[in-house]
């Protein structure tokens, strides 16, 4: 026992934080699927056909400094930043080295919708849709962000989703 009556042999020593390190520093967007469901993994499929990421799938996102495993459902918004994509998640934002178009090809279009040239929105994060005066659509997201659709995408959304 220590001087204050505590057992020092069982005291926990804080462990340092070690980021995940990969030999290959290329940007990552890897699907991690539940093995219990028996779904084919990306290694089982041809590499030329991208795997569509569903609501409960996870992705490994890399911004060249840190790595995050994020559930697809937790992504609220993706924004284009030149040849990068800014991914909005509950813990903040990540800038990944993928184009918005490359991300869009991997996302399920029943969950995500391209609001404009520079933005993809997760429809399950929409708090309130609004019809603006110029007949375009605006979404208020749960995190307080407002996403305004382009005129062309507003027409497409109303036609396909019946708003």
ZAMARGU-4260 file (C-alpha; in steps of 0.2 Angstrom, whole numbers, plus 5000, padded with zeros to 4 digits):
<rodrens>
0) 5000/5000/5000 | 5006/5018/4996 | 5007/5032/5009 | 4989/5037/5006 | 4981/5020/5008
5) 4980/5016/4989 | 4987/5001/4980 | 5000/5008/4968 | 5003/4991/4960 | 4986/4993/4951
10) 4987/5011/4947 | 4984/5014/4928 | 4998/5022/4918 | 4991/5033/4904 | 4995/5025/4888
15) 5002/5037/4874 | 4991/5039/4858 | 4998/5030/4843 | 4990/5035/4827 | 4988/5020/4814
20) 5003/5019/4803 | 5002/5012/4786 | 5017/5007/4774 | 5008/5014/4759 | 5003/5033/4763
25) 4991/5033/4748 | 4973/5040/4753 | 4962/5027/4759 | 4943/5024/4757 | 4941/5006/4761
30) 4925/4997/4765 | 4924/4987/4781 | 4909/4976/4780 | 4902/4964/4793 | 4908/4947/4791
35) 4893/4940/4801 | 4882/4945/4786 | 4892/4935/4774 | 4894/4950/4762 | 4908/4949/4750
40) 4923/4960/4754 | 4931/4971/4742 | 4945/4959/4740 | 4933/4946/4734 | 4926/4958/4720
45) 4934/4964/4704 | 4944/4981/4708 | 4937/4989/4693 | 4919/4989/4700 | 4918/5000/4716
50) 4909/4993/4730 | 4893/5004/4735 | 4894/5009/4753 | 4878/5006/4762 | 4871/5014/4778
55) 4879/5002/4791 | 4896/5000/4782 | 4911/5008/4789 | 4925/5017/4779 | 4943/5021/4784
60) 4946/5039/4780 | 4964/5047/4780 | 4968/5065/4779 | 4987/5062/4778 | 4989/5065/4797
65) 4976/5054/4806 | 4965/5040/4801 | 4947/5038/4806 | 4935/5023/4805 | 4918/5031/4801
70) 4901/5024/4799 | 4893/5029/4783 | 4877/5035/4792 | 4887/5047/4802 | 4893/5057/4787
75) 4881/5072/4786 | 4889/5081/4771 | 4903/5080/4758 | 4910/5096/4750 | 4921/5098/4735
80) 4938/5107/4739 | 4947/5107/4722 | 4953/5089/4720 | 4949/5085/4739 | 4933/5082/4748
85) 4929/5089/4765 | 4919/5076/4775 | 4908/5082/4789 | 4906/5070/4803 | 4899/5072/4821
90) 4917/5075/4828 | 4922/5088/4815 | 4928/5089/4797 | 4941/5078/4787 | 4949/5084/4771
95) 4952/5068/4761 | 4962/5066/4745 | 4947/5060/4734 | 4937/5070/4722 | 4919/5072/4726
100) 4914/5062/4710 | 4925/5047/4716 | 4916/5048/4733 | 4899/5049/4725 | 4902/5033/4715
105) 4905/5024/4731 | 4889/5031/4740 | 4872/5023/4740 | 4861/5035/4730 | 4846/5031/4741
110) 4855/5039/4756 | 4865/5053/4748 | 4860/5065/4735 | 4871/5077/4725 | 4864/5095/4730
115) 4875/5104/4718 | 4892/5103/4709 | 4901/5105/4725 | 4890/5096/4738 | 4883/5079/4743
120) 4870/5078/4757 | 4865/5063/4768 | 4846/5063/4767 | 4845/5055/4784 | 4853/5071/4792
125) 4840/5083/4785 | 4830/5091/4799 | 4819/5102/4788 | 4817/5104/4769 | 4812/5121/4762
130) 4806/5127/4745 | 4814/5144/4741 | 4806/5158/4731 | 4816/5154/4715 | 4809/5136/4716
135) 4825/5129/4722 | 4827/5118/4738 | 4836/5121/4754 | 4839/5108/4767 | 4842/5112/4786
140) 4853/5099/4793 | 4853/5092/4811 | 4870/5101/4814 | 4863/5118/4809 | 4871/5119/4792
145) 4860/5124/4777 | 4862/5116/4760 | 4855/5125/4745 | 4852/5115/4730 | 4856/5121/4712
150) 4841/5124/4701 | 4844/5109/4691 | 4847/5097/4706 | 4831/5105/4714 | 4821/5100/4699
155) 4829/5082/4699 | 4826/5080/4717 | 4807/5085/4716 | 4805/5073/4701 | 4814/5058/4709
160) 4809/5060/4727 | 4792/5068/4725 | 4794/5084/4735
</rodrens>
